[in-house]
Amino acid sequence: MSNATLGLPDDLHQYLLTVGVREPDLLLRLRDETAKLPMAQMQIAPEQGALMGLLAELIGARRYLEIGTFTGYSSLAVALHLPEDGTVTCCDVSAEWTDVARRYWRAAGVEDRVELRLGAALETLAALRAEGREGWYDFAFVDADKENYSGYYEGVLALVRPGGLLAFDNVFQAGRVVDHHETGSSVEAIRALNRTLATDKRVTVAMVPIADGLTLARKR
């Protein structure tokens, strides 16, 4: 997990934030508040949020699905780039963390566009399919427990429309994916996902070296 792009020296990262990211004051305040939490490293990097917002605009996204919301930075970074009739579905297990997100959604004036579903995400994904939302979403972002990434992949792939975009966070695992001595469950799960995405003909993929690695997959 990383809330800044791995390998960038501090001064170059600060330069990137100064001239390469248009971070609204509200997102900066959210980032500063989250930085005080013990799990602060779970927040995405601001440069990643800017990229995701731009991607949402590029594909004309109106419906965004997120697996793993934490304190809401990624959801808000995307929501601010959706049209006024856009909708966001957030899946998380923590009421405590998402209560922070709710405050910032409210402050940004987008709370009425956000549907928060608390509970195990695999069950939520199954419920969304049962509700008839297959092929309904334009953009999906996965940033949750790594052990279930393969299940999340199949779940969100069914829910995203052809031509829609999927994004998977932490695909570098702070470099551990290339360390053969690393055999932890999170690393092995990400390795398995990376192998699948590299050859799955249902999607077109690009692994982007931003933050802790972000794989983008366009559903064919």
Buried (B, 14 or more C-beta within 10 A) or exposed (E): BBBBBBEBEEEEBEEBBEEEBEBBEBBEEBBEBBEEBEEBBBBBBBBBBBBBBEBBEEBEBBBBBBBBBBBBBBBBBBBBBBEEEBBBBBBBBBEEBBEBBBBBBEEBEBBEBBEBBEEEBBEBBBEBBEEEBBEBBBBBBBBBBBBBBBBBBEBBBBBBBEEBBBBBBBBBBBEBBEEEEBEEEBBBBBBBBBEBBEEBEEBEBEBEEBBBBBBBBBBE
